[in-house]
């Protein structure tokens, strides 16, 4: 999970674009796809492998940010046998990618889609990721179709997965879905997102799982300039995420029963890490009684409150040990669960943007059919975790550097100004160094002082440095 989300509304100004372009060059991010990859992608876009099962009669819909065109998932929700039926279609990338071909090799080189504030660097050419393989409305395309039946409490009764042709009917966004549900105007397949999502959230509480509602930093074009604000996730964001989590848990269970698979795992956080968070909560004046669990505390926080938002950012440190764990031939790994999910879990719902998901889907399809997976799947499993780890490190670097660049670009003309801040982090071995959160603009920057910083306290701070070229924002006590 990323430390911070950040996105841009409107076209970034020239200094910001230049700094982001320089970052891509420094990190050797590819500017385009090689000609042979594009040629192969154009060909397979016209002639994918077509599945035998036709599910185009199901009125699927997607829920994504309004500007997204790389649509990995489409859903249809209905009542069924006293409970619910979740049909979740996942883009079938393997229907387009020839194993060992130029497109496949390039995907293994890139590993995942990289997101910059001004553009994204896709895992697959856009003719596939935003075209033939994307679950765009009105387009018939191959998919990996999950059918998961739930009881009245949202617990999984049965789960099945197969290849199918699907056609989405509508492209919805989070704000629109939230508005329809709140107003009572949503049709049942959309209205059930709240009902099923809340049922799954109750089960998450029961098993001790955690979903962090980390605020986004959002750059908004305003009166020929830019401002940086915080955006707290909507309930619809969380309900939608629960459908993806449900599918990832079903995939993990299926692969564990099959004896071969690739899981997304996270060990339980060590006591020292949780103790550190308790100290941070105390410093931020967030009450955390000893009888209240970490999961219960997280659910009580409001990401719209600056101190709560700061604490939620710190909570993401407990998720940094997540990785991919491969097992085969019935020999299960020592760790099979993801501590934040509090259950076995697999990444399988974003194959347009994440390499590992294509392999997880193939293993689930083989497990459901009682067959051996294609040869190219087990051949890649041993190297897949290392590739994904390297991709995650690169994505993390992109995220951190982009946040610094954007903040510096927005503040470059305000050096010397004084802002109201809150000290949200202090380095244990250097208590004069830490991080300060500004309420306006929505910046989290480094601060250095001549005496120990008051963690959790409000502090007027002076901006001392803001240079997009060096990607640094620095503050000092005013």
C-alpha angles and dihedrals in degrees: 000000000000121000092227136008117217132177138169128232112199129008114312117239120256100263090052092048091048093051092048091048089051090051091054090051092049091051093045091237108176114252094205144351121275114260093248091054092050091047092052092046092052090052099048091043088067097042114031123165104274118217121225097231116084116208098159090118090071110093099227123183134192130223114203141128108297095248096048119113099166094086111181100171138043125177144195120194126195143158114262135178095337092316136047141291118215116195110188120182118200122196108261102225092169088066087068106030118082109214110248093010128125093267092051093048092050091050090053089051094050098036095185144011113273118217121211123177092248101036145349129243104218129218091224131028112276092243083074107023094046096021135030098010097040119098093237119168115271093014122118110216142152117272143172101245121206120195111192121178117204132191123235091278093052096255117145114257100171137353128198132174132192141150116269145160110250138178124202116218101196141023108214131181130215097253092048093048091048091050094049093048094046092049093045093238098114118114114241098264089056097036089055089063088078094043095048094037093054091046090053090047089055089052089049089056090048095054094041098251124155133215114189114214094205113182119241123232106228128192111212125191107235129176094334092313136071137252130193118224139168121249118197115208117258122236086250089062089057095044090051090049090053091061090054091046090049090054093045091052091049089050092051092050091049094051093045090054089046092052098230127075153107118257133190102232136184123182120226111274114258118251091249092060092051091046089054090053090051089056090048091050090051092049090050091050092244111148112233110172114201092242090058115088124227090248092051092050092051091053091053095057126100111217089204090069111084096224092047090047090051092050092049089054090054091048090065088073088077089063098056095096094066117127146149119276120196124200133173146178093030095298104129122206124248091248117043101158137078108229095214093048090041090216140063108293139178136195106239108128103077108052093146089062105026127049099210093060092068090059094045091052092051092051091049092049090051092047093050092049094043091237139123115266119246112281093249091064102061090037090063100040098088094057097035098086092053092047092050092047091053090048091050091051091051092048090049091052091049091051096048094045093045092053090051093047094048094048091048092048092051094047101037093107095046102065109143095029121126121232136185108250143171121219104235102169136029123186108243095223096036108040091178091066126066147108131291127202119214118206092207119052096023097243133144108197143167118266130194122192140178093239136031113299119240102240112217094011129117113251132178107232135191121221107237102171137019116161121155088198092062093031091227134135116184132183136187131192109276 
